[in-house]
Structure formats: structure tokens, C-alpha cells
């Protein structure tokens, strides 16, 4: 079954003149600029030393208070709306089913990942708690208040899962443990399982084991970049950042050993300059280890070192979404797939009717992540519009309808006949 693309080596120009994939040479991040001395390590916030007063909603006209985990965590806008902490509605979504808790400190994340709105270089322009991340603001909330709301809801809670998202900070490992303990003391992890989005740079195998012993159910590593070269350019020395490809794989392998099959995974961002073959070979490697891949569509995050670059073309994204799904859940193998000279998928190694049926379920095009309570292949971590605007949905945070599926088929070059 082909995906209706020619096998030439050159990028295909769309009707609007854009390419149908993002080539490596075109996706160079800007170099980070120097940070004023008074802004480094949260200097402005710590000098002002303003005490927090309950929930803090990012507002760039108000002096940012000094908030620290484990007393404070940040929530995605979708999670804050679902909890009733913020007013608002989500396009075609009643709620989000994953409660993402992001650790927070005045010093912020000490890494400098090129695509991330939380990156260290942003100290020059914006305090940490005011930075956007995966396209939205993240209000800061007392952890006790979060636990109170969820514990009060009990079995009626809309959340299928809670995820503690670590950042690169000296206190991140200890504070992840503290947040996890506070959560499990109030909420049964059998009712709302806990995932860890880890920071391998600061972790040891013993740290991974401790989180498992304390009740964490799934452990994930945000590789993000699909190749060592891309990792170095966007997460390592190329942007004055401390992360290393080998260390990330070391902790991922520890998670495999400690959490076991189906209980670990890795995040991958598609469209930062890797080929589709690169991504799908990585997906196969993770599947062979017993894990899963959680994919994100690259979006030029405002304020990041890559905010001048194009988002992932939808045809590239749909091909990789479909390839990832058939490897992870349909028994397909990357060795049976065919790729053109530029690494684009041209054959998924499955029959036309089988591929057509998979497309028609729509599940392959939903947000991928840790599973919820509906099915193993339907993620609790739906991240509404975290990698695209609602006007051009990349990862569907809900079941695609017939109109959505017709558009997806056009993007794949597979119109239904």
C-alpha cells in the first residue's frame, strides 16, 4: 500500500510552494543570545521576593512572585480549566483527561532546548512562571489545592492519569518524589495512575527505581529529537544545553528494566529535520524494547530558538502518525516498509484494505501518549492543541469525525474512492 507520493529525492512542493517535509538543513535554530546578569537564575524574581498569594495566572503586567516546587506546581491551561481553576472552554473538547503537573522554580529550567518555550535563554525577556509551553500559559497553583480538588472529586474525577513533568533543576529529583508522595497520600494511584515525564540528565537508576516503588505507573523520557545529530543541535552543545543522547538512553533502558513492558516510553517530535525513516526506525526500536512512542508535531513555539521555522507539513505528519500507529498497535514492522530517497514513507508493508480500515478508525491521528481508561491505544494525555492551532489540527484530542477523516485522507494522499 503506497501513500501516493513519488520516490524522487527532492522535497515535493505543495500548491502553496511549501515543502512536504522539513529537511535537516532548513531547520537550524538561532544561537542563544547573552542573558543580562541581573536576569540569570531567576534574579529578578528573587530580588523582588514577592510572596505568592494562591493561584498565579501568568500576567506580564504583574510582578512574578517567587514560587517553588513542591509547594507549587504549574498546570496546563486545559488542566486548569478542567479543575475549575481558570475559566474557559476548549474547542470540541469537554475536558482534558490528563492532569499535567510541571515543577516550577524562580530559576526555571536550566536546559536550553531550541524548540521549547521554557528554555533558559528566555531569562532575558520573561520570568519562568510567565513562559508559554506547548502553545499555552501554565498557571501556578499550590500543590495542596490541586490534591484537594482531585481527592474531593474521587471516582467522579475527569482525569484518567496524572503526570509529573520534571525540569532540569538541582531540586527536581527530590521534589518529584515529594509531589508523588503528596499525591498518593490523598489519591489512590490505582484510580488515577501516575506517569513521570523524567529529566534523565540529573537522574540515576536508583532514582528511577524509587519512583516505581513510590507508586509511579509509567515512566517516559522526552528524547524529542529522533537522531543523535539532531539531539546535539537542539538539546545539547549546539544550544549551550546540558543534555546528552547517551544519558537519555541510559535512563530509558533503566526504565525498561524497572517499570517493565508497556510501562515506559519516549517522546519524539516530528518535523525538526529528521527523515520519516529516522522516526519510524526509532519507533520500531522502542517497540522492540517493549515500550511505546509518544509523538508530537513540531510547532514553532513563540520565544523559542526555532520560532522562525516552519511547522511540520501536515502530509509529513500524517504519514508518520500512521506509520507509528501500525508499528505500535498493528504488528507492522519498519523493515517491511518502503521509503524514498529522502526517507518519505511510500509503503507501509500492509494491504490496501487493512491500511484503509486503520485510517477509518481515526485513532492513529489522535494525540499519542500514556493510555487512559478507554483503550490502550487511546491516550489519556490528550494535550488539547499543544502542537497546533484548532484551525489546523495536528494531534486530535478527540475522535475525528467523518469530515476530519476526509481531510486526513487528503493530507495522506489517500482519498477514499
C-alpha positions in Angstrom: 0.0 0.0 0.0 1.6 3.2 -1.1 1.0 6.7 0.4 0.7 8.1 -3.1 4.0 10.0 -3.1 6.7 9.8 -5.8 10.0 8.4 -4.9 12.2 11.3 -6.0 15.0 12.6 -3.7 13.9 16.2 -3.8 11.2 17.7 -1.5 7.8 17.9 -3.1 6.4 21.5 -3.5 2.8 21.8 -2.5 0.3 24.1 -4.2 1.4 26.9 -1.8 5.0 26.4 -2.6 5.9 24.8 0.8 7.8 21.6 1.0 6.0 18.4 2.1 8.7 17.7 4.8 11.1 19.8 6.8 14.7 18.9 5.7 17.6 19.0 8.1 19.5 21.8 6.5 16.5 24.1 6.7 15.8 23.6 10.4 18.7 25.4 12.0 17.9 27.0 15.4 19.1 30.5 16.2 22.1 30.8 18.6 21.0 31.8 22.1 21.9 35.4 23.0 23.6 36.6 26.1 21.5 36.9 29.3 21.8 40.1 31.4 23.5 39.3 34.7 20.5 40.6 36.8 18.1 38.2 35.0 20.2 35.0 35.4 18.9 32.2 37.6 15.6 34.0 38.3 17.5 37.0 39.5 14.6 39.5 39.0 12.1 37.3 40.8 14.4 36.5 43.7 15.5 40.1 44.1 11.8 41.3 44.3 11.0 38.4 46.6 7.2 38.8 46.2 5.2 36.2 48.1 2.7 34.2 46.1 -1.0 34.6 47.0 -2.7 31.4 46.0 -3.2 30.7 42.3 -0.9 32.7 39.9 -2.2 33.3 36.4 0.6 34.4 34.1 0.2 38.1 33.5 3.0 40.0 32.0 1.9 43.3 33.8 2.2 41.8 37.3 5.4 41.2 39.2 6.0 37.4 39.2 6.0 36.0 42.7 8.6 33.6 44.0 7.1 30.1 43.7 8.8 26.8 44.2 8.0 23.1 44.0 7.0 21.0 45.8 4.7 23.7 47.4 3.7 25.0 43.9 3.3 23.3 40.6 2.2 24.6 37.2 -0.7 23.3 35.2 -1.5 23.4 31.5 -4.3 25.8 30.6 -6.5 22.8 29.7 -5.9 21.1 33.1 -6.6 24.4 34.9 -9.9 24.8 33.0 -10.8 21.1 33.8 -10.1 21.7 37.5 -12.2 24.8 37.6 -9.2 27.0 38.5 -9.4 29.0 35.2 -12.5 30.0 33.2 -12.6 28.9 29.6 -13.8 26.4 27.0 -11.8 24.1 24.7 -12.7 23.8 21.0 -14.6 20.5 20.6 -13.3 19.2 24.0 -15.2 18.9 27.2 -12.1 18.5 29.3 -8.6 17.1 29.3 -8.1 13.6 30.8 -4.5 14.0 31.9 -3.5 16.3 34.8 0.0 17.5 33.9 1.9 18.9 36.9 5.0 20.9 35.9 7.7 21.5 38.5 8.4 25.2 38.9 11.2 27.4 40.4 12.3 31.1 40.0 15.5 29.8 38.4 13.4 27.8 35.9 14.7 25.1 33.7 18.4 25.2 33.3 18.4 23.5 29.9 18.2 25.4 26.7 16.3 23.2 24.2 15.9 25.0 21.0 12.2 24.3 20.4 11.0 24.9 24.0 9.3 27.9 25.4 10.7 27.1 28.9 14.3 27.3 27.7 17.0 29.1 29.8 17.7 31.7 27.2 14.3 33.3 27.8 15.5 34.7 31.1 16.4 37.8 29.1 12.8 38.5 28.3 10.4 36.7 30.6 10.3 35.2 34.1 10.0 31.5 34.3 6.4 31.2 35.6 5.2 33.5 32.7 6.6 31.5 29.9 4.4 29.7 27.4 4.9 26.0 26.9 3.4 23.8 24.1 1.5 26.9 23.0 -0.3 27.8 26.2 0.2 29.5 29.5 0.8 27.4 32.6 -0.8 28.9 35.8 1.0 28.1 39.1 -1.1 26.5 41.8 -0.4 25.3 45.3 0.0 21.5 45.2 -2.2 21.1 48.2 -5.0 22.8 46.4 -4.7 20.5 43.4 -4.7 17.4 45.6 -7.8 18.8 47.5 -9.8 19.2 44.3 -9.0 15.8 42.8 -9.4 14.0 46.1 -12.8 15.6 46.7 -14.0 14.5 43.2 -12.9 10.9 43.9 -14.3 8.5 41.4 -16.1 11.3 39.6 -12.8 12.9 38.6 -12.5 13.5 34.8 -8.8 12.7 34.9 -7.6 9.3 33.7 -4.0 10.0 34.6 -1.7 12.4 36.4 1.8 13.2 35.1 4.6 14.9 37.0 6.8 16.7 34.4 10.3 17.3 35.7 12.6 20.1 34.5 16.4 20.5 34.6 17.0 21.9 38.1 19.1 20.8 41.0 15.9 20.2 43.2 13.9 18.4 40.5 14.6 14.8 41.6 13.8 15.3 45.3 10.7 17.5 44.5 9.3 14.9 42.1 9.4 12.4 45.0 7.7 15.0 47.3 4.9 15.7 44.8 4.4 12.0 44.2 4.1 11.3 47.9 1.7 14.1 48.4 -0.5 12.8 45.6 -0.5 9.2 46.7 -1.3 10.2 50.3 -4.6 11.7 49.0 -5.4 9.9 45.8 -5.3 6.2 45.1 -2.8 5.6 42.2 -4.9 2.6 41.2 -7.8 5.0 40.5 -5.7 7.7 38.8 -2.4 6.2 37.7 0.8 8.4 37.8 3.2 8.9 34.9 6.6 10.5 35.2 8.0 12.7 32.4 11.6 12.5 33.5 14.7 14.6 33.4 17.4 12.0 32.6 20.3 14.5 32.8 20.0 14.6 36.7 18.8 11.1 37.3 20.3 7.7 38.3 19.0 4.2 38.1 18.2 4.4 41.8 16.0 7.5 41.2 14.0 5.5 38.6 13.5 2.6 41.0 12.5 4.9 43.8 9.7 6.4 41.7 8.4 3.0 40.8 8.5 1.9 44.5 6.5 5.0 45.5 3.6 4.3 43.1 4.5 5.7 39.7 3.0 3.5 37.0 4.6 4.7 33.7 8.0 6.3 33.1 8.7 8.4 30.0 11.8 10.0 28.5 11.5 13.0 26.2 14.1 12.1 23.6 12.3 14.6 21.3 15.0 14.6 18.7 15.0 11.4 16.6 18.7 11.2 15.9 21.9 11.9 17.8 22.9 14.7 15.5 19.5 16.4 15.8 19.6 15.9 19.6 23.0 17.6 19.8 21.9 20.5 17.7 18.6 21.2 19.5 19.2 19.9 23.1 23.0 19.7 23.6 26.1 21.7 23.0 24.6 23.2 19.8 22.4 25.4 22.0 24.6 25.6 25.2 22.4 23.0 26.9 23.4 20.1 29.2 21.6 17.1 27.8 23.2 14.1 26.1 21.8 11.4 23.9 23.7 8.6 25.7 22.5 9.6 29.1 18.9 9.8 27.9 19.1 6.2 26.5 20.8 5.0 29.7 17.8 6.2 31.8 15.3 4.9 29.1 16.9 1.4 29.4 16.8 1.7 33.2 13.0 2.4 32.9 12.6 -0.7 30.7 14.3 -2.9 33.3 12.5 -1.3 36.3 9.0 -0.5 35.0 8.7 -3.4 32.5 7.0 -3.8 29.2 4.3 -1.4 28.2 5.1 0.8 31.2 7.7 3.1 29.6 8.0 5.2 26.5 9.7 8.1 24.8 8.5 11.4 23.3 9.5 12.2 19.7 9.0 15.5 17.9 8.4 15.1 14.2 9.5 17.8 11.7 12.7 19.2 13.2 14.9 18.0 10.4 14.9 14.2 10.7 13.5 12.0 8.0 10.4 9.9 8.2 12.6 6.8 8.1 14.6 8.1 11.0 11.5 8.5 13.1 9.9 5.1 12.3 13.1 3.2 12.8 13.3 4.8 16.3 9.6 3.9 16.9 10.5 0.3 15.9 13.5 0.3 18.3 11.3 1.4 21.2 8.6 -1.2 20.3 11.2 -3.9 20.2 12.3 -2.8 23.7 8.7 -3.2 25.0 7.9 0.5 25.1 5.8 3.0 23.1 6.5 6.2 21.3 4.5 9.4 22.1 4.7 11.7 19.2 4.4 15.5 18.9 4.2 17.6 15.7 6.8 20.4 15.7 5.2 23.8 16.1 7.4 27.0 16.2 6.9 27.9 19.9 6.8 31.7 20.4 10.0 32.8 22.1 11.9 29.6 21.3 15.1 29.4 19.3 13.1 27.8 16.5 10.2 30.1 16.4 11.2 31.4 12.9 11.0 27.9 11.3 8.0 26.2 9.6 5.7 23.9 11.5 5.7 20.3 10.3 3.8 19.9 7.0 0.6 18.0 7.6 1.3 15.4 4.9 4.7 14.5 6.6 3.0 14.4 10.0 0.1 12.2 8.8 2.4 9.7 7.2 4.5 9.4 10.4 1.4 9.2 12.6 0.1 6.3 10.5 3.5 4.6 10.5 3.9 4.9 14.2 0.4 3.5 14.9 0.8 0.4 12.7 4.1 -0.4 14.3 2.9 0.2 17.9 -0.5 -1.4 17.7 -1.0 -3.4 14.4 2.1 -5.6 14.3 3.7 -3.9 11.3 7.5 -3.6 11.1 9.6 -0.9 9.7 11.7 -3.4 7.8 8.6 -4.2 5.7 8.0 -0.5 4.9 9.5 1.3 1.9 10.9 4.8 1.9 12.0 7.0 -1.0 15.5 8.5 -1.3 14.5 11.4 1.0 13.2 9.0 3.7 9.5 9.6 3.0 7.2 6.6 3.6 5.9 5.2 0.3 4.6 1.8 1.5 3.5 0.7 5.0 4.0 -3.0 4.3 0.3 -3.7 4.8 -2.5 -4.4 2.4 -4.6 -1.6 1.0 -7.8 -2.7 2.7 -6.0 -3.1 6.1 -4.5 0.4 5.9 -7.8 1.8 4.8 -9.6 0.3 7.8 -6.9 1.6 10.2 -7.3 5.1 8.8 -11.1 5.0 9.1 -10.9 4.3 12.8 -9.2 7.7 13.2 -7.3 6.5 16.3 -3.9 6.8 14.6 -4.4 10.6 14.3 -5.3 11.2 17.9 -2.8 12.5 20.4 -0.4 9.8 21.4 0.8 9.3 25.0 0.2 7.3 28.1 -3.0 5.3 27.9 -6.3 6.3 29.6 -9.2 4.2 30.7 -10.9 3.8 27.3 -8.3 1.6 25.4 -4.6 1.0 25.3 -4.3 2.9 22.0 -6.3 6.0 23.2 -4.1 8.3 25.2 -5.2 10.0 28.4 -2.6 12.7 27.7 -4.7 14.4 25.0 -2.8 17.8 25.2 -5.6 19.8 23.5 -3.9 21.9 20.8 -0.5 21.5 22.3 1.1 21.1 18.8 -1.2 23.0 16.5 -4.0 25.7 16.4 -7.6 24.4 16.4 -7.9 25.7 12.8 -5.4 23.1 11.5 -5.4 20.2 14.0 -2.3 18.1 14.1 -3.0 15.8 17.0 -6.7 15.3 17.5 -7.6 15.4 21.2 -10.9 13.8 20.4 -12.2 11.2 18.0 -12.0 12.5 14.4 -15.4 12.7 12.7 -16.1 12.0 9.0 -15.2 15.5 7.9 -11.9 15.2 9.8 -11.2 11.8 8.2 -11.8 13.1 4.7 -9.2 15.9 5.4 -6.7 13.4 6.9 -7.1 11.2 3.8 -6.4 14.2 1.5 -3.3 15.1 3.6 -2.1 11.5 3.2 -2.7 11.5 -0.5 -5.2 8.6 0.0 -8.7 10.0 -0.9 -11.4 7.4 -0.4 -12.8 6.2 -3.7 
